[in-house]
Amino acid sequence: MARSLEVSEVRNLRATPLMQRRLNNFRKNKRGFWSLWIFLFLFVVSLFAEFIANDRPVVIWFKSDVYFPIFEFYSETDFGGDFETEADYTDVHVQKLIEAYGWMIWPPVRYSYDSHITDLAIPAPSPPSTQNWLGTDDQARDVFSRMIYGFRISVLFGLALTIFSSLIGIAVGAIQGYFGGLIDLIGQRVIEIWVGLPMLYMLIILASVVQPNFWWLLGLMLLFSWPGLVGVVRAEFLRGRNFEYVKAARALGQSNRVIIMQHVMPNAMVATLTFLPFITSGSVITLTSLDFLGFGLPPGSPSLGELLKQGKDNLFAPWLGITAFIVISVMLSLLVFIGEAVRDAFDPRKG
């Protein structure tokens, strides 16, 4: 009996024929399939940016004790120094104190995104070298470090904005499409007025009133990004609420919530999922634009838009603009290719 239950559970976990067909269609789009793996690889690597580019050692062995400066605060007195402030691991004096009784393991790049390099052979912005793989910007900060951290912030921002705006847009579109009538009429008029507002100018005005951080920018952009999915979800619900199985479920006395979540929503999500990669790329573009204009993340934050602006202001340092252009173009191209593959996967005409 227990064996038969386990077998039935395994069968339930298997992909349905429809899901298998969609996965096969996604794999057939080689460009989108490999773009997904490349994007996931780059994103996972950027999540460990502190272990790749940092001005703190990854591990310190000192007098038979193990220290992890990336995660914890250690004062200079912990290593035999004179000050209670945080140890400056780039200081030669602190390095000698540690190496006298232990050792350190450094990341491949010994600069964080906010590290100001003081021993440059050429005044900033300096060209690429063995010390700074992609050179430095006009504030003597390592471009490679800022590129990794900026890529991570851009992707996390785009994913977070996509998730939150999708939740709101799907909920509003579902309510309008399922109930229709006066609710749909009022909702459409409100959305038309809201969409008619100049989003970029409104973001600039709101960002100039307060000093935005990551969450402030996310909230401000969420105000104007959620209507993008309302039209698609609303159209699917207007079509799906008249299906025979929906009428049968309503006749059997099922609640509106059950009908929406179990009968109409699965069909509506097919068209919705194809838009998600493009919403993510649009979010990244908007964040980059605001950073380029100076209304984005706080000064000093690792940002691809700020790096692009430095490339414009320092035309004699082409490595700044070229680095930002390559990173942004590769990121957006991968997202577009993934979106095309998702669209092909859910296309019913492709078997």
VMD Tcl script that draws the C-alpha trace (Angstrom):
set ca {
  {0.00 0.00 0.00}
  {2.78 2.41 0.95}
  {4.63 1.46 -2.23}
  {1.61 2.30 -4.40}
  {1.22 5.67 -2.67}
  {4.87 6.52 -3.37}
  {4.47 5.58 -7.04}
  {1.34 7.72 -7.37}
  {3.13 10.68 -5.77}
  {6.03 10.34 -8.20}
  {3.61 10.25 -11.14}
  {1.92 13.41 -9.89}
  {5.28 15.17 -9.80}
  {6.01 14.31 -13.43}
  {5.53 17.00 -16.03}
  {2.30 16.86 -17.97}
  {2.43 16.35 -21.75}
  {1.59 20.03 -22.23}
  {4.45 21.09 -19.95}
  {6.83 18.68 -21.71}
  {5.86 20.17 -25.08}
  {6.56 23.68 -23.78}
  {9.93 22.64 -22.37}
  {10.85 21.03 -25.67}
  {9.86 24.18 -27.57}
  {11.99 26.23 -25.19}
  {14.99 23.95 -25.74}
  {14.54 24.11 -29.52}
  {15.18 27.84 -29.36}
  {18.93 27.40 -28.90}
  {19.61 31.11 -28.63}
  {17.13 31.58 -25.80}
  {18.07 28.31 -24.09}
  {21.77 29.12 -23.88}
  {20.99 32.75 -23.05}
  {19.12 31.54 -19.97}
  {22.11 29.49 -18.78}
  {24.57 32.31 -19.48}
  {22.37 34.82 -17.66}
  {21.95 32.49 -14.68}
  {25.69 31.90 -14.55}
  {26.48 35.63 -14.61}
  {23.82 36.37 -12.01}
  {24.99 33.62 -9.64}
  {28.59 34.83 -9.98}
  {27.52 38.40 -9.20}
  {25.79 37.19 -6.02}
  {29.26 36.31 -4.70}
  {30.76 39.67 -5.65}
  {32.15 40.15 -2.13}
  {34.31 37.05 -2.67}
  {35.50 38.24 -6.08}
  {36.24 41.93 -5.56}
  {36.72 43.25 -2.04}
  {39.21 45.28 -0.01}
  {38.86 42.80 2.85}
  {40.39 39.31 3.01}
  {38.06 36.34 2.69}
  {39.71 34.42 5.54}
  {42.32 35.39 8.14}
  {44.25 32.89 10.25}
  {45.70 34.72 13.24}
  {47.12 33.06 16.35}
  {45.20 29.82 15.75}
  {41.90 31.72 15.32}
  {39.90 32.06 12.11}
  {38.43 35.44 11.13}
  {35.98 36.31 8.34}
  {36.25 40.06 7.72}
  {33.65 39.98 4.94}
  {30.94 39.02 7.42}
  {32.12 40.51 10.73}
  {33.69 43.67 12.11}
  {37.18 43.40 13.56}
  {39.09 46.27 15.10}
  {42.79 46.81 14.66}
  {43.38 45.83 18.30}
  {42.15 42.29 17.51}
  {45.34 41.86 15.49}
  {47.69 43.60 17.91}
  {47.19 47.15 16.64}
  {46.65 50.39 18.53}
  {43.21 51.62 17.38}
  {39.67 50.47 18.19}
  {38.45 51.38 14.71}
  {37.90 48.80 11.99}
  {41.12 47.36 10.67}
  {42.27 48.70 7.31}
  {43.45 45.48 5.69}
  {45.05 47.37 2.81}
  {47.36 49.14 5.25}
  {50.87 47.70 5.17}
  {51.18 47.99 8.95}
  {48.04 45.90 9.54}
  {49.15 43.33 6.99}
  {52.51 42.92 8.75}
  {50.75 42.45 12.11}
  {48.59 39.67 10.69}
  {51.33 37.97 8.68}
  {53.60 37.89 11.73}
  {51.28 35.35 13.40}
  {49.16 34.00 10.54}
  {48.08 34.47 6.94}
  {45.30 35.95 4.77}
  {43.41 34.80 1.69}
  {42.43 37.70 -0.56}
  {39.77 37.83 -3.31}
  {41.07 37.86 -6.90}
  {40.48 41.64 -7.02}
  {41.58 43.52 -3.90}
  {39.25 46.46 -4.40}
  {35.61 46.94 -3.50}
  {33.23 49.13 -5.48}
  {33.89 52.09 -3.14}
  {37.65 51.64 -2.67}
  {39.67 54.71 -3.64}
  {43.06 53.66 -4.97}
  {45.87 55.96 -3.82}
  {48.91 54.32 -5.41}
  {48.05 54.70 -9.09}
  {50.99 55.11 -11.45}
  {48.80 57.20 -13.79}
  {46.30 59.81 -12.57}
  {42.67 58.70 -12.57}
  {40.99 57.66 -14.74}
  {43.81 55.21 -15.41}
  {43.76 52.65 -18.26}
  {43.47 48.88 -17.72}
  {46.47 47.20 -16.14}
  {47.41 44.05 -14.25}
  {46.38 45.82 -11.04}
  {43.07 47.17 -12.38}
  {41.76 44.83 -15.06}
  {39.32 47.34 -16.57}
  {41.05 50.49 -15.40}
  {39.74 53.04 -12.90}
  {37.12 55.77 -13.08}
  {37.64 59.48 -12.47}
  {37.46 58.93 -8.70}
  {40.19 56.26 -8.69}
  {37.77 53.37 -8.13}
  {38.23 49.99 -9.77}
  {35.92 49.64 -12.79}
  {35.82 45.83 -12.68}
  {34.57 45.87 -9.08}
  {31.92 48.47 -9.84}
  {30.84 46.50 -12.90}
  {30.21 43.31 -10.87}
  {28.33 45.07 -8.08}
  {26.42 47.23 -10.57}
  {25.34 44.18 -12.58}
  {24.04 42.54 -9.40}
  {22.06 45.61 -8.33}
  {20.56 46.03 -11.80}
  {19.43 42.41 -12.03}
  {18.07 42.30 -8.48}
  {16.24 45.57 -9.05}
  {14.76 44.34 -12.32}
  {13.66 41.02 -10.83}
  {12.15 42.64 -7.73}
  {10.27 45.22 -9.78}
  {9.03 42.52 -12.15}
  {7.73 40.36 -9.30}
  {5.96 43.14 -7.42}
  {4.52 44.84 -10.50}
  {3.33 41.47 -11.81}
  {1.53 40.67 -8.56}
  {-0.30 44.02 -8.61}
  {-0.98 43.98 -12.36}
  {-2.29 40.41 -12.35}
  {-4.53 41.09 -9.35}
  {-6.02 44.27 -10.86}
  {-6.44 42.72 -14.31}
  {-8.06 39.61 -12.84}
  {-10.60 41.64 -10.85}
  {-11.47 43.84 -13.81}
  {-11.73 41.01 -16.31}
  {-13.63 38.57 -14.13}
  {-16.27 40.90 -12.69}
  {-16.48 43.33 -15.62}
  {-19.28 45.89 -15.64}
  {-18.87 48.99 -13.50}
  {-15.69 47.68 -11.84}
  {-14.03 47.22 -15.22}
  {-15.25 50.61 -16.46}
  {-13.95 52.54 -13.45}
  {-10.70 50.60 -13.42}
  {-10.01 51.28 -17.08}
  {-10.60 55.02 -16.71}
  {-8.28 55.21 -13.70}
  {-5.57 53.25 -15.51}
  {-5.89 55.40 -18.62}
  {-5.36 58.54 -16.54}
  {-2.48 56.95 -14.62}
  {-0.73 55.69 -17.75}
  {-1.09 59.12 -19.34}
  {1.17 60.67 -16.72}
  {4.76 61.26 -17.91}
  {6.51 58.51 -15.95}
  {10.11 59.69 -16.37}
  {9.31 63.27 -15.38}
  {7.29 62.12 -12.38}
  {10.15 59.88 -11.25}
  {12.62 62.76 -11.61}
  {10.36 65.09 -9.58}
  {9.79 62.52 -6.83}
  {13.48 61.54 -6.76}
  {14.48 65.19 -6.39}
  {12.25 65.62 -3.33}
  {13.82 62.77 -1.35}
  {17.23 61.11 -1.51}
  {16.29 57.79 -3.09}
  {17.82 54.48 -2.12}
  {17.21 51.01 -3.54}
  {13.80 50.55 -1.89}
  {12.67 54.13 -2.52}
  {13.41 53.76 -6.22}
  {11.70 50.38 -6.28}
  {8.57 51.86 -4.72}
  {8.55 54.89 -7.01}
  {8.94 52.82 -10.17}
  {6.37 50.32 -8.93}
  {3.78 53.12 -8.98}
  {4.11 53.37 -12.77}
  {5.11 49.86 -13.86}
  {2.17 47.73 -12.68}
  {-0.37 48.82 -15.39}
  {1.74 47.09 -18.06}
  {0.24 43.65 -17.36}
  {-3.31 44.75 -16.55}
  {-4.44 44.83 -20.18}
  {-3.15 41.33 -20.97}
  {-4.60 39.71 -17.85}
  {-7.90 41.59 -18.21}
  {-8.33 40.38 -21.80}
  {-7.63 36.77 -20.81}
  {-10.13 36.93 -17.95}
  {-12.80 38.54 -20.13}
  {-12.38 35.65 -22.55}
  {-12.04 32.92 -19.94}
  {-15.02 33.80 -17.77}
  {-17.39 32.74 -20.57}
  {-15.93 29.25 -20.96}
  {-18.25 26.34 -20.28}
  {-16.22 24.89 -17.41}
  {-16.24 28.28 -15.67}
  {-20.02 28.49 -15.99}
  {-20.27 24.92 -14.70}
  {-18.09 25.73 -11.69}
  {-20.23 28.79 -10.96}
  {-23.39 26.67 -11.25}
  {-21.96 24.17 -8.76}
  {-21.68 26.95 -6.20}
  {-17.94 27.47 -6.16}
  {-16.78 30.84 -4.85}
  {-15.35 33.53 -7.09}
  {-11.94 33.14 -5.47}
  {-11.81 29.41 -6.25}
  {-12.98 29.97 -9.83}
  {-10.40 32.71 -10.39}
  {-7.46 30.86 -8.87}
  {-8.17 27.32 -10.10}
  {-10.01 27.72 -13.41}
  {-9.31 31.08 -15.05}
  {-5.88 32.08 -13.71}
  {-3.91 29.11 -15.18}
  {-5.05 30.01 -18.70}
  {-4.39 33.71 -18.18}
  {-0.85 33.08 -16.95}
  {0.19 31.64 -20.32}
  {0.05 35.05 -21.98}
  {1.38 36.79 -18.87}
  {4.58 34.77 -18.55}
  {5.73 35.76 -22.02}
  {5.88 39.41 -20.93}
  {7.98 38.93 -17.78}
  {11.48 38.92 -19.38}
  {10.63 42.09 -21.31}
  {9.35 43.77 -18.14}
  {12.66 42.91 -16.45}
  {14.68 44.42 -19.29}
  {12.51 47.54 -19.22}
  {13.10 47.89 -15.47}
  {16.86 47.67 -15.97}
  {16.72 50.31 -18.72}
  {14.71 52.68 -16.52}
  {17.11 52.29 -13.58}
  {20.09 52.85 -15.86}
  {18.46 55.96 -17.33}
  {17.77 57.46 -13.90}
  {21.34 56.75 -12.76}
  {22.68 58.29 -15.94}
  {20.64 61.45 -15.31}
  {21.72 61.58 -11.65}
  {18.28 60.80 -10.18}
  {18.85 57.14 -9.41}
  {20.79 55.40 -6.67}
  {22.68 57.52 -4.10}
  {26.10 58.89 -5.15}
  {28.84 56.32 -4.75}
  {26.56 53.33 -5.34}
  {27.75 50.86 -7.97}
  {25.63 51.64 -10.99}
  {25.89 50.88 -14.68}
  {24.15 54.16 -15.50}
  {26.67 56.14 -13.45}
  {29.51 54.28 -15.19}
  {27.95 55.14 -18.54}
  {27.77 58.80 -17.52}
  {31.45 58.74 -16.58}
  {32.21 57.39 -20.03}
  {30.35 60.37 -21.53}
  {32.16 62.86 -19.30}
  {35.59 61.29 -19.89}
  {35.82 60.64 -23.61}
  {39.60 60.38 -23.31}
  {39.04 57.24 -21.17}
  {37.16 54.99 -23.62}
  {37.34 51.94 -21.34}
  {34.64 53.46 -19.13}
  {32.01 53.85 -21.83}
  {32.95 50.61 -23.59}
  {32.68 48.57 -20.38}
  {29.28 50.00 -19.47}
  {27.98 49.59 -23.04}
  {29.08 45.95 -23.29}
  {27.62 44.97 -19.90}
  {24.27 46.68 -20.54}
  {23.95 45.40 -24.11}
  {24.84 41.81 -23.13}
  {22.40 41.86 -20.21}
  {19.51 43.22 -22.26}
  {20.26 40.94 -25.21}
  {20.17 37.87 -22.98}
  {16.85 38.94 -21.46}
  {15.32 39.57 -24.90}
  {16.51 36.17 -26.18}
  {15.06 34.48 -23.09}
  {11.77 36.29 -23.67}
  {11.64 35.07 -27.26}
  {12.25 31.49 -26.14}
  {9.49 31.74 -23.51}
  {7.13 33.12 -26.15}
  {7.93 30.17 -28.45}
  {7.45 27.73 -25.57}
  {3.89 28.91 -24.93}
  {2.99 29.28 -28.60}
  {0.21 26.69 -29.26}
  {1.05 26.63 -32.98}
  {4.43 25.04 -32.30}
  {4.20 21.39 -31.45}
}
mol new
graphics top color blue
foreach p $ca { graphics top sphere $p radius 0.5 }
foreach p [lrange $ca 0 end-1] q [lrange $ca 1 end] { graphics top cylinder $p $q radius 0.2 }
display resetview
